[in-house]
Amino acid sequence: MNVDQIRLAREANPFLPFTVHLADGRSHRVPHRDYLSMSPGGRTVIVYESDEAGHILDSLLITELSLDKPPAAAASTV
């Protein structure tokens, strides 16, 4: 996993929620792009929770991003 992949997931349009998985088995959900910030160099990632608590992570320990499935398109009625 590299910082460019994390930035791409955060800046995707439309945004898809995703989960950050760490080498030690922990994981952190990112429900909206505002819940993840990165240092300018990309080495440090902060994932916020809904109660404003945060987890400061070393991006080198991020092993995977699991993207949610995109919402199903609304059925058209013709």
SULFEN-V357019 format. One record per residue. RES is the residue in three letters. PSI is psi in whole degrees, 0 to 359 (* if undefined). BURIAL is b if it has 9 or more other C-alpha atoms within 8 Angstrom, else e. D_FIRST is the distance of its C-alpha to the first C-alpha in Angstrom with 1 decimal. Layout:
BEGIN
res=RES psi=PSI burial=BURIAL d_first=D_FIRST
res=RES psi=PSI burial=BURIAL d_first=D_FIRST
END
This chain:
BEGIN
res=MET psi=134 burial=e d_first=0.0
res=ASN psi=167 burial=e d_first=3.8
res=VAL psi=330 burial=b d_first=7.0
res=ASP psi=323 burial=e d_first=8.4
res=GLN psi=323 burial=e d_first=6.7
res=ILE psi=316 burial=b d_first=7.7
res=ARG psi=319 burial=e d_first=11.0
res=LEU psi=318 burial=e d_first=11.6
res=ALA psi=319 burial=b d_first=11.6
res=ARG psi=324 burial=b d_first=13.8
res=GLU psi=4 burial=e d_first=16.0
res=ALA psi=143 burial=e d_first=16.5
res=ASN psi=109 burial=e d_first=20.2
res=PRO psi=152 burial=e d_first=21.3
res=PHE psi=137 burial=b d_first=18.9
res=LEU psi=127 burial=b d_first=17.7
res=PRO psi=151 burial=b d_first=17.2
res=PHE psi=169 burial=b d_first=14.0
res=THR psi=134 burial=b d_first=13.1
res=VAL psi=124 burial=b d_first=10.4
res=HIS psi=137 burial=b d_first=10.2
res=LEU psi=160 burial=b d_first=10.3
res=ALA psi=333 burial=e d_first=11.0
res=ASP psi=5 burial=e d_first=14.6
res=GLY psi=347 burial=e d_first=15.0
res=ARG psi=160 burial=e d_first=15.5
res=SER psi=153 burial=e d_first=14.3
res=HIS psi=128 burial=e d_first=15.3
res=ARG psi=140 burial=b d_first=16.4
res=VAL psi=95 burial=b d_first=16.2
res=PRO psi=342 burial=e d_first=19.5
res=HIS psi=151 burial=b d_first=19.8
res=ARG psi=334 burial=b d_first=18.0
res=ASP psi=349 burial=e d_first=20.4
res=TYR psi=3 burial=b d_first=18.9
res=LEU psi=131 burial=b d_first=15.8
res=SER psi=158 burial=e d_first=16.2
res=MET psi=149 burial=b d_first=14.4
res=SER psi=158 burial=e d_first=16.1
res=PRO psi=323 burial=e d_first=17.1
res=GLY psi=347 burial=e d_first=14.9
res=GLY psi=1 burial=b d_first=11.8
res=ARG psi=328 burial=b d_first=11.8
res=THR psi=133 burial=b d_first=13.4
res=VAL psi=136 burial=b d_first=12.7
res=ILE psi=126 burial=b d_first=15.8
res=VAL psi=123 burial=b d_first=16.1
res=TYR psi=151 burial=b d_first=19.8
res=GLU psi=170 burial=e d_first=22.0
res=SER psi=337 burial=e d_first=25.0
res=ASP psi=15 burial=e d_first=27.4
res=GLU psi=3 burial=e d_first=25.8
res=ALA psi=159 burial=e d_first=24.4
res=GLY psi=159 burial=e d_first=20.9
res=HIS psi=121 burial=e d_first=18.1
res=ILE psi=119 burial=e d_first=16.8
res=LEU psi=148 burial=b d_first=13.4
res=ASP psi=120 burial=b d_first=11.7
res=SER psi=338 burial=b d_first=8.2
res=LEU psi=345 burial=e d_first=7.6
res=LEU psi=0 burial=e d_first=8.6
res=ILE psi=121 burial=b d_first=6.4
res=THR psi=337 burial=b d_first=5.7
res=GLU psi=150 burial=e d_first=6.3
res=LEU psi=126 burial=b d_first=8.1
res=SER psi=112 burial=e d_first=11.6
res=LEU psi=139 burial=e d_first=13.6
res=ASP psi=158 burial=e d_first=17.4
res=LYS psi=143 burial=e d_first=19.8
res=PRO psi=149 burial=e d_first=21.5
res=PRO psi=145 burial=e d_first=25.1
res=ALA psi=139 burial=e d_first=27.7
res=ALA psi=141 burial=e d_first=29.9
res=ALA psi=136 burial=e d_first=33.3
res=ALA psi=133 burial=e d_first=35.9
res=SER psi=144 burial=e d_first=38.3
res=THR psi=113 burial=e d_first=42.0
res=VAL psi=* burial=e d_first=44.1
END
